[in-house]
């Protein structure tokens, strides 16, 4: 009888999304720990080049004397790159965008300029955010809703959700590194890219 209760608990835990997410995060953490070293900030040191992806975009998180912290724009993972040429390190700064191709990093000047041009000051951002919330009634939409990008214009993005409903969102509220395949969610007053399916 006691064994049956234990088996029921195990089966119920397998069905619980919280437990599944915890197990996935724990598994990912252990894999990262085995395949790369973590530094004091909890960032992966890419000593075996595992985190470099061909033709992938990376955003500079922080420059240091010992290397540069890069964020993979496909999966949001941050790692420390220690094999960056000095001439490239001298050319880049925080939030600059790099592409890794054919074993080298290249500075994406036009993409970096586009990123910086999209930035608005905090007051303007808050005004845009407040107006969007009032006009869209997004707070009344289920917080677990996922949004697909239907199309993007220069000033706004149309998101599709809940079987064909659409939402017009100012581009200032949409993450920069998204494309037509990206899935977004809305949390704490802003849209974020959903990395859980990656």
N, C-alpha and C positions, 0 to 999 in steps of 0.2 A: 504494500500500500504506500509506504514512504517513497519507494522508488518511482511509483506512478505520479505522485505529487511533484517530485523533482523533475521528471520528464515533462510534465505539463508546464512547469515554470520555465524550463528551457525553451519549449516550443512557443510559449507566449512571448518570451524575450526576443526570439528570432523575428516575430511579427511586429515588434515595436520599432517604429522608425528611429526613435531616439537612440535605442541600443544599436541599431544598424549603423547609424551615422557615427556613433562613438567608436564602434568596432572598425569602421572604415578609416576614421581619423587616426586611431591607434595603429592600424596596419600601415597607413601611409607614413606616419611618424617613424615607426620601426624600420620601414624600408629606407627612408631617408637617412636614418641613423647608421644603417649598415652600408649604404652606398656613398655617403659623404659625411664629413665631419660637421658638427654644429659649432658655431662660434658663440661667444658670450651673449650675443643678441638673438640667438635662436635661428640664425640664418645659415643656410647650407653653404659650405665651402666647396666649390666645384673642382675638387682636385682631380677627378677622373673624367671631366668634360661631360658628365651625364646630363646636365641641364641645358646644354647648348642644343638648339634645334636649327636645322638648316632652313634658311629663308624666313626666319622668325624675327619679329620686332621685340626689342627690349628697351625699357625705359630706365634711365639712370636714377637710382634712388639716393645714392650717396657716393661721393668720391673720398677715398682715403689714401694715405701714403702707401698702403699695402695692396691696394686694388680698388675695384669699383663694385658696389652693390647694384645688381641689375634685377629688374622685375620682368618676368616673361609675360607679355601681354596676352598670350593664349590661355595661360592657366593661373596667372597671378602669383606664381612662386617667385620668391626672392632668393638670390644666391650671390655669393661673393666670387667675382671673376678676378683672378690674380695674374692672368696672362694677357693683359691689355697692353698694346704698344704705347710707349711713352708719348709719341707724337699725337696719337688719338686722345690719350688722357689729357694732354695739354689743350686740346681743342674743345672738349666737352664740359658740361656742367650738370648740375642736378636737373632732372626732368627732360634732359636731351634724349632723343630717340635714336637707337642704333639698330642695324640689321646685321644678323649673322649669316654669312653666305660664303661658301667655299672655304671654310676654315678660318674666316676673318670677320671682324666687326667693321662695319661701315657706318659713318655718321649720316643719318637721314635728315639733311638740312631743311628741305621743304616741309617734311612731315613735322619736324620740330617747330618750325615757324608757324605752321598751321595750328599746332597744339597751343603755343603761347598766344596766338591771336584769338583763340577761342576763350581764353581765360577772361573772366570779368571780376571786378572787385567784389568784396563780400556784401556790401550794401546793395549793389545791383543784383547780385545773385539772390539775395533774400527777397527782394522785390519781385523778381521773376518767379521764384518759388511760391511766394504767397499768392500771387495772381493766378498761377497755375492751379494751386489747391482750390481756390475759390471757384474758378471757372470750370474745372474738370470734376469736382466732387470726388477726387480720388480716394479720400478718406472713407468713403462709403463702399469702396470696392474691397473685396476679400483680400486680406494682407498676404495670403498664400498664392495669390494670382501670379501667373507668369505671363510675360508679354513678349510677343515676337515683333521684330521690326518688319513692317510692311514696305515702307520706303522712307528715304531721307531727302529733304530739300535743304537749301542753304540756311534757313532759319528755324526749321522745325523737323520733327520726326513723327511719322504716323506709326503708332504701335497697335497691334491687333491682339485681342484677348477674348476669352470666354466665347469661343465659337463664332467669331466674326465681328464683334464689337470693336470699335476703333477709338483711339485717344490721340489727340494732337498735343505733342510735348515740345516745348522750346528746346533747342539743341544744347543750351547751357546746362540743362538738367539731365542730359544723356551722357553716359561715360564716353570718353574719346575713342577708345579702342573697341568699337563694335562694328559689326557688319550685318548683312541680311540674315546670317545664320545664328546670330547671337540671341540668347534668351535673357530677358531682364526681369528683375523683381523690384518692388518698391518698398523701401524700408527707411525709417527715420527721415522722411521728407525728401528722399532722393532715389533715383533709379540706380541699380547696380547690376553689373554683369553676373549672371548665374554661372559659377564655375563648378557646381556640384555634378554636372553631367559630363565633365571632362575627365 
